[in-house]
């Protein structure tokens, strides 16, 4: 029984340590990240606090009779494992709900003939004069699009924005013709070369 309990606890600890990585990879499945990118993005400090709490709790419990504690430990570990699985399932449900919201926003923007692409990346410094920005906006209006920087780095938003782009792509191709992005970019490049700050 003792070896089984140790194996069970090692499996649970392994799942606890893998949970943030699995969660991150699930949310950002379409992006390519290195191991270190994932490591820095996951919040391991919470997991470390939980593990320290388990160690302290186990140390305190070890003062009591051993035979009764094996059953208590098994129950507590099982409950903790169920909580982790519940959190993971909850994250998946939230992500699916947010995907639907982005698709609904896309459909609403199609009705209004104004596609608004939201992108993350922080606020950039102004590169052009206000007249150049006005010309850039008029080109965007011509193609029925607008690009808004949301001002923060948000990988989850970037993945959800891909759903938005998938939804509006057929509409924009029908409205502006094939390769509309290339044509728009050529016009934008011409204006940007014209008037730098």
PyMOL commands that set and color helices and strands:
alter all, ss='L'
color gray80, all
select helices_A, chain A and resi 2-27+35-41+44-61+66-111+130-142+155-176+180-194
alter helices_A, ss='H'
color red, helices_A
select strands_A, chain A and resi 115-119+145-149
alter strands_A, ss='S'
color yellow, strands_A
deselect
rebuild
show_as cartoon
